[in-house]
Amino acid sequence: MTDWTALQARAAALYDDVLAGVTDWEAATPCASWTAREVLVHVVDEQLWVPGLLAGGTIEEVAEDLEGPLRRLREMSGPELVTEWQGVTAPVAAAWRGTPDDDEVHLSYGSAPVGHYLAQQTFDLAVHAWDIAASQGRDLSWGDELEQAVLEFVRADLAENPATELFDPPVPGFSGPGIPARYTALALTGRDPSRWPSR
């Protein structure tokens, strides 16, 4: 059985290395039209919601609490965002550890099991860590266990909900023997590992 709590911690730990290596916060990334700074804004934004939602808050209730912090987040520089990220990781990790996987959480598209939300957020962290690293000319390995779990999640989740408004069409040619699992997962979200890193 996949230990998504441990994998979430592994995905979050990727940022210790990735963020220390950012020299150009305005660099383009594989994530649509977002710069490295804008990807980190999204990542921190997503994390800020976690404790309130896992505590039982609705989207509306948590949004009200986060109105000011989220507004300030969009005005922060890259280094300020790194500090914000470092401050949110501990409370987020504690919230995941303290919430049973079979509890229900209120999300923008309705209620879902906490375990699904955890897998979704772990996927999000891993993919966007790669986006930021790729923007700086680096190919980021996730580690075998995380790569395989994220790939399995992407295959299952995108099969049920292609989310065409969130991802470009899959990039062919990144499945089969010898292809790293992260490349297959990234290609399924419309990212082309042969084009990135960009430098």
Residue frames as qw, qx, qy, qz and C-alpha x, y, z in Angstrom:
[[0.000, 0.888, 0.461, 0.000, 0.00, 0.00, 0.00],
 [0.410, 0.542, -0.022, 0.733, 1.37, 3.42, -0.97],
 [0.418, -0.595, -0.391, 0.564, 2.44, 5.58, 1.98],
 [0.274, 0.761, 0.281, 0.516, 1.35, 8.91, 0.55],
 [0.391, -0.919, -0.018, 0.042, 2.18, 10.79, 3.77],
 [0.676, -0.420, 0.343, 0.499, 5.83, 9.74, 3.44],
 [0.536, 0.368, 0.465, 0.600, 5.79, 10.54, -0.28],
 [0.010, 0.946, 0.236, 0.220, 4.32, 13.99, 0.39],
 [0.507, -0.797, 0.185, 0.273, 7.24, 14.65, 2.74],
 [0.668, -0.067, 0.473, 0.571, 9.65, 13.43, 0.04],
 [0.359, 0.682, 0.424, 0.476, 8.05, 15.69, -2.58],
 [0.199, -0.975, -0.085, -0.047, 8.19, 18.69, -0.24],
 [0.647, -0.575, 0.281, 0.415, 11.85, 17.97, 0.52],
 [0.659, 0.398, 0.363, 0.525, 12.68, 18.32, -3.18],
 [0.108, 0.940, 0.165, 0.278, 12.24, 22.06, -2.76],
 [0.568, -0.742, 0.164, 0.315, 15.15, 22.38, -0.32],
 [0.594, -0.141, 0.497, 0.617, 17.49, 21.63, -3.21],
 [0.377, 0.610, 0.538, 0.444, 15.47, 23.12, -6.05],
 [0.060, -0.971, -0.220, -0.078, 14.83, 26.54, -4.54],
 [0.528, -0.685, 0.235, 0.444, 18.44, 26.96, -3.44],
 [0.545, -0.027, 0.557, 0.626, 19.45, 26.61, -7.10],
 [0.315, 0.818, 0.459, 0.145, 17.15, 29.28, -8.59],
 [0.398, -0.278, 0.093, 0.869, 19.11, 32.16, -10.09],
 [0.124, -0.048, -0.376, -0.917, 16.44, 33.51, -12.47],
 [0.269, 0.328, 0.741, -0.521, 12.95, 33.87, -11.00],
 [0.501, 0.558, 0.030, -0.661, 11.55, 35.19, -14.29],
 [0.014, -0.270, 0.878, 0.394, 12.72, 32.18, -16.32],
 [0.724, 0.060, -0.304, -0.616, 10.12, 30.40, -18.42],
 [0.433, -0.209, 0.842, -0.245, 8.97, 26.99, -17.19],
 [0.078, -0.088, -0.914, -0.388, 7.30, 23.93, -18.77],
 [0.044, 0.531, 0.770, -0.349, 4.10, 25.01, -17.00],
 [0.254, 0.833, 0.479, 0.111, 2.11, 26.97, -19.60],
 [0.296, 0.775, -0.006, 0.558, 2.97, 30.68, -19.39],
 [0.596, -0.803, -0.025, 0.001, 4.18, 30.71, -15.77],
 [0.295, 0.713, -0.537, 0.341, 7.63, 31.88, -14.73],
 [0.535, 0.013, -0.749, 0.391, 9.59, 30.14, -11.98],
 [0.084, -0.066, 0.463, -0.880, 8.27, 32.73, -9.50],
 [0.623, -0.054, -0.114, -0.772, 4.68, 32.19, -10.62],
 [0.723, -0.037, -0.684, -0.086, 5.01, 28.41, -10.26],
 [0.342, -0.024, -0.707, 0.619, 6.19, 28.90, -6.67],
 [0.357, -0.086, 0.174, -0.914, 3.29, 31.29, -6.01],
 [0.758, -0.071, -0.409, -0.504, 0.94, 28.49, -7.09],
 [0.635, 0.008, -0.736, 0.235, 2.74, 25.89, -4.97],
 [0.105, 0.013, -0.587, 0.803, 2.66, 27.99, -1.81],
 [0.514, -0.086, -0.073, -0.850, -0.95, 28.99, -2.51],
 [0.759, -0.085, -0.579, -0.286, -1.98, 25.32, -2.70],
 [0.510, -0.022, -0.725, 0.462, -0.18, 24.52, 0.56],
 [0.115, -0.145, 0.351, -0.918, -1.79, 27.37, 2.47],
 [0.668, -0.169, -0.241, -0.684, -5.21, 25.79, 1.94],
 [0.596, 0.036, -0.802, 0.016, -4.27, 22.40, 3.35],
 [0.132, -0.030, -0.765, 0.630, -4.47, 22.93, 7.14],
 [0.407, 0.105, 0.228, -0.878, -7.85, 24.70, 7.00],
 [0.704, 0.111, -0.447, -0.541, -9.42, 22.18, 4.64],
 [0.541, 0.041, -0.827, 0.146, -8.14, 19.21, 6.63],
 [0.028, 0.035, 0.643, -0.765, -9.53, 20.81, 9.78],
 [0.168, 0.515, 0.832, -0.117, -12.99, 20.56, 8.20],
 [0.121, 0.566, 0.058, -0.814, -13.34, 24.02, 6.69],
 [0.632, 0.629, 0.452, 0.027, -15.31, 24.58, 3.52],
 [0.543, 0.340, 0.246, 0.727, -13.75, 26.28, 0.51],
 [0.057, -0.833, -0.221, -0.504, -15.66, 29.45, 1.37],
 [0.622, -0.780, -0.040, 0.053, -14.56, 29.46, 5.01],
 [0.755, -0.251, 0.192, 0.575, -10.90, 28.82, 4.24],
 [0.413, 0.550, 0.288, 0.667, -10.94, 31.35, 1.39],
 [0.234, -0.918, -0.146, -0.285, -12.15, 34.01, 3.80],
 [0.704, -0.649, 0.118, 0.264, -9.31, 33.23, 6.20],
 [0.702, -0.080, 0.355, 0.612, -6.74, 33.28, 3.39],
 [0.363, 0.877, 0.285, 0.134, -7.91, 36.38, 1.55],
 [0.125, -0.957, 0.246, 0.090, -5.13, 38.61, 2.89],
 [0.589, -0.451, 0.604, 0.290, -2.28, 36.07, 2.79],
 [0.672, 0.350, 0.573, 0.312, -3.10, 35.04, -0.78],
 [0.281, 0.948, 0.123, 0.079, -3.24, 38.65, -1.95],
 [0.275, -0.854, 0.414, 0.153, 0.19, 39.33, -0.41],
 [0.765, -0.116, 0.579, 0.256, 1.55, 36.12, -1.89],
 [0.640, 0.624, 0.367, 0.255, 1.04, 37.36, -5.45],
 [0.125, 0.976, -0.117, 0.135, 3.14, 40.45, -4.73],
 [0.681, -0.615, 0.349, 0.189, 6.12, 38.61, -3.24],
 [0.314, 0.713, -0.601, -0.180, 9.53, 38.30, -4.85],
 [0.814, 0.162, -0.557, -0.025, 11.13, 34.92, -5.39],
 [0.332, 0.222, -0.716, 0.573, 13.26, 35.04, -2.21],
 [0.419, -0.175, 0.369, -0.811, 10.23, 36.14, -0.19],
 [0.855, 0.019, -0.239, -0.461, 8.28, 33.20, -1.56],
 [0.625, 0.209, -0.712, 0.241, 11.07, 30.83, -0.50],
 [0.032, -0.185, 0.637, -0.748, 10.72, 32.13, 3.05],
 [0.671, -0.042, 0.093, -0.735, 6.94, 31.71, 2.84],
 [0.819, 0.136, -0.526, -0.186, 7.39, 28.13, 1.59],
 [0.407, 0.215, -0.755, 0.467, 9.75, 27.32, 4.45],
 [0.258, -0.143, 0.498, -0.816, 7.19, 28.59, 6.93],
 [0.751, 0.029, -0.034, -0.659, 4.25, 26.57, 5.61],
 [0.589, 0.238, -0.763, -0.121, 5.84, 23.13, 5.23],
 [0.083, 0.095, -0.864, 0.487, 5.77, 22.14, 8.91],
 [0.479, 0.153, 0.454, -0.736, 2.09, 22.95, 9.58],
 [0.715, 0.299, -0.351, -0.525, 1.09, 21.28, 6.32],
 [0.453, 0.228, -0.859, 0.069, 3.03, 18.11, 7.18],
 [0.130, -0.005, 0.772, -0.622, 1.45, 18.05, 10.64],
 [0.620, 0.212, 0.122, -0.745, -2.03, 18.44, 9.12],
 [0.689, 0.268, -0.590, -0.325, -1.47, 15.46, 6.80],
 [0.294, 0.166, -0.891, 0.305, -0.11, 13.29, 9.60],
 [0.188, 0.076, 0.667, -0.717, -3.06, 14.14, 11.86],
 [0.627, 0.265, 0.037, -0.731, -5.89, 13.45, 9.40],
 [0.630, 0.034, 0.776, 0.011, -7.13, 9.93, 8.51],
 [0.070, -0.126, 0.691, 0.708, -7.09, 9.08, 4.81],
 [0.038, -0.435, -0.857, -0.275, -10.76, 8.10, 4.82],
 [0.025, 0.613, 0.383, -0.690, -11.98, 11.44, 6.22],
 [0.408, 0.709, 0.476, 0.323, -13.80, 13.66, 3.75],
 [0.293, -0.392, 0.015, 0.872, -12.39, 17.03, 2.69],
 [0.379, 0.824, 0.351, -0.234, -14.24, 19.90, 0.97],
 [0.442, -0.163, 0.448, 0.760, -12.60, 20.77, -2.36],
 [0.212, 0.350, -0.163, -0.898, -13.54, 23.09, -5.20],
 [0.450, 0.062, -0.683, -0.572, -15.22, 20.26, -7.12],
 [0.800, -0.358, -0.254, -0.409, -16.98, 18.72, -4.11],
 [0.648, -0.583, 0.459, -0.173, -16.11, 16.37, -1.27],
 [0.752, 0.405, -0.519, 0.025, -13.34, 13.79, -1.66],
 [0.881, -0.397, -0.158, 0.203, -11.44, 11.38, 0.58],
 [0.282, -0.891, 0.310, 0.175, -8.42, 12.93, 2.29],
 [0.716, -0.205, 0.564, 0.357, -6.27, 10.18, 0.76],
 [0.575, 0.606, 0.413, 0.362, -7.13, 11.37, -2.76],
 [0.014, 0.996, -0.014, 0.088, -6.41, 14.98, -1.86],
 [0.562, -0.666, 0.426, 0.245, -3.05, 13.91, -0.37],
 [0.711, 0.111, 0.547, 0.427, -2.08, 12.02, -3.53],
 [0.371, 0.837, 0.304, 0.265, -3.18, 14.96, -5.67],
 [0.173, -0.972, 0.159, 0.010, -1.11, 17.41, -3.66],
 [0.673, -0.428, 0.498, 0.340, 1.94, 15.12, -3.70],
 [0.634, 0.450, 0.481, 0.405, 1.66, 14.89, -7.49],
 [0.152, 0.964, 0.140, 0.169, 1.38, 18.68, -7.67],
 [0.426, -0.829, 0.311, 0.185, 4.48, 19.21, -5.53],
 [0.714, -0.167, 0.544, 0.408, 6.61, 16.77, -7.50],
 [0.544, 0.610, 0.432, 0.382, 5.62, 18.07, -10.94],
 [0.065, 0.982, 0.052, 0.167, 6.11, 21.71, -10.02],
 [0.567, -0.669, 0.371, 0.306, 9.47, 21.03, -8.36],
 [0.667, 0.123, 0.541, 0.497, 10.52, 19.61, -11.73],
 [0.310, 0.860, 0.318, 0.254, 9.08, 22.67, -13.50],
 [0.217, -0.961, 0.153, 0.072, 11.16, 25.05, -11.40],
 [0.646, -0.419, 0.511, 0.382, 14.31, 22.94, -11.73],
 [0.629, 0.411, 0.521, 0.406, 13.81, 22.66, -15.51],
 [0.166, 0.968, 0.157, 0.105, 13.48, 26.45, -15.77],
 [0.293, -0.867, 0.382, 0.126, 16.99, 26.70, -14.33],
 [0.496, 0.604, -0.607, -0.144, 18.46, 24.11, -16.69],
 [0.174, -0.322, 0.893, -0.261, 18.22, 21.05, -14.40],
 [0.685, -0.124, -0.606, -0.385, 16.54, 17.68, -14.71],
 [0.372, -0.426, 0.567, -0.599, 15.19, 16.77, -11.27],
 [0.470, -0.061, -0.878, -0.069, 14.92, 13.14, -10.20],
 [0.595, -0.500, 0.018, -0.629, 12.15, 12.37, -7.71],
 [0.280, -0.299, 0.869, -0.276, 13.41, 8.99, -6.53],
 [0.194, -0.029, -0.912, -0.359, 12.01, 5.66, -7.71],
 [0.030, -0.423, -0.858, 0.291, 9.17, 5.25, -5.19],
 [0.172, 0.589, 0.238, -0.753, 7.81, 8.77, -5.65],
 [0.204, 0.325, -0.564, -0.731, 8.12, 8.57, -9.44],
 [0.149, -0.147, -0.951, -0.229, 6.20, 5.30, -9.63],
 [0.016, 0.527, 0.722, -0.448, 3.46, 6.45, -7.26],
 [0.186, 0.554, 0.000, -0.811, 2.97, 9.74, -9.12],
 [0.195, 0.175, -0.743, -0.616, 2.86, 7.93, -12.46],
 [0.102, -0.323, -0.941, -0.002, 0.19, 5.54, -11.17],
 [0.075, 0.596, 0.485, -0.635, -1.81, 8.47, -9.78],
 [0.187, 0.449, -0.298, -0.821, -1.60, 10.40, -13.06],
 [0.162, -0.009, -0.882, -0.443, -2.70, 7.40, -15.08],
 [0.088, -0.469, -0.862, 0.171, -5.69, 6.77, -12.83],
 [0.022, 0.621, 0.352, -0.700, -6.69, 10.39, -12.23],
 [0.167, 0.419, -0.364, -0.815, -6.36, 11.65, -15.79],
 [0.087, -0.141, -0.921, -0.352, -8.16, 8.58, -17.11],
 [0.058, -0.607, -0.754, 0.245, -11.15, 9.52, -14.95],
 [0.049, 0.935, 0.231, -0.264, -10.84, 13.28, -15.46],
 [0.713, 0.369, 0.153, 0.577, -8.67, 14.43, -18.38],
 [0.292, -0.802, -0.131, 0.505, -8.72, 18.03, -17.03],
 [0.598, 0.467, 0.316, 0.570, -8.07, 19.51, -20.45],
 [0.026, -0.956, -0.085, -0.279, -8.34, 22.98, -18.94],
 [0.572, -0.770, 0.264, 0.106, -5.32, 22.24, -16.73],
 [0.593, -0.346, 0.608, 0.399, -2.96, 20.30, -19.00],
 [0.383, 0.538, -0.497, -0.563, -1.79, 20.35, -22.59],
 [0.945, 0.150, -0.156, -0.247, -2.38, 17.13, -24.58],
 [0.827, -0.391, 0.357, 0.190, -0.07, 14.22, -23.66],
 [0.223, 0.757, -0.549, -0.275, 3.32, 14.19, -25.38],
 [0.989, 0.107, -0.034, -0.097, 3.90, 10.85, -27.15],
 [0.676, 0.525, -0.439, 0.274, 7.09, 8.81, -27.00],
 [0.039, -0.551, 0.613, -0.565, 7.70, 8.74, -23.26],
 [0.826, -0.256, 0.320, -0.388, 6.48, 5.32, -22.18],
 [0.925, 0.269, -0.268, 0.000, 8.01, 1.88, -22.20],
 [0.875, -0.298, -0.060, 0.376, 11.19, 0.19, -21.00],
 [0.607, 0.067, 0.004, 0.792, 14.08, 2.47, -20.15],
 [0.041, -0.645, -0.166, -0.745, 11.95, 5.62, -19.85],
 [0.113, 0.010, -0.648, 0.754, 12.06, 7.13, -16.35],
 [0.078, -0.597, -0.796, 0.067, 8.64, 6.98, -14.70],
 [0.057, -0.654, -0.237, 0.716, 8.73, 10.72, -14.06],
 [0.021, 0.231, -0.511, -0.828, 9.12, 11.39, -17.80],
 [0.113, -0.351, -0.868, -0.332, 6.07, 9.29, -18.52],
 [0.143, -0.684, -0.610, 0.375, 4.07, 11.11, -15.83],
 [0.080, -0.547, 0.054, 0.831, 5.26, 14.52, -17.02],
 [0.027, 0.029, -0.686, -0.726, 4.46, 13.70, -20.66],
 [0.102, -0.521, -0.842, -0.090, 0.93, 12.70, -19.65],
 [0.101, -0.778, -0.381, 0.489, 0.48, 16.23, -18.27],
 [0.459, 0.863, 0.181, 0.109, 1.62, 17.78, -21.57],
 [0.241, -0.859, 0.395, 0.218, 5.24, 18.44, -20.60],
 [0.844, 0.492, -0.198, 0.078, 7.98, 17.47, -23.05],
 [0.715, -0.613, 0.225, 0.250, 11.03, 16.11, -21.18],
 [0.747, 0.207, 0.279, 0.567, 13.09, 16.26, -24.40],
 [0.203, 0.800, 0.151, 0.545, 12.61, 20.03, -24.57],
 [0.361, -0.823, 0.239, -0.367, 13.43, 20.70, -20.93],
 [0.290, -0.733, -0.141, 0.599, 15.68, 21.53, -19.15],
 [0.450, 0.868, 0.207, 0.017, 15.95, 24.58, -21.36],
 [0.068, 0.926, -0.371, -0.026, 19.60, 25.50, -20.87]]
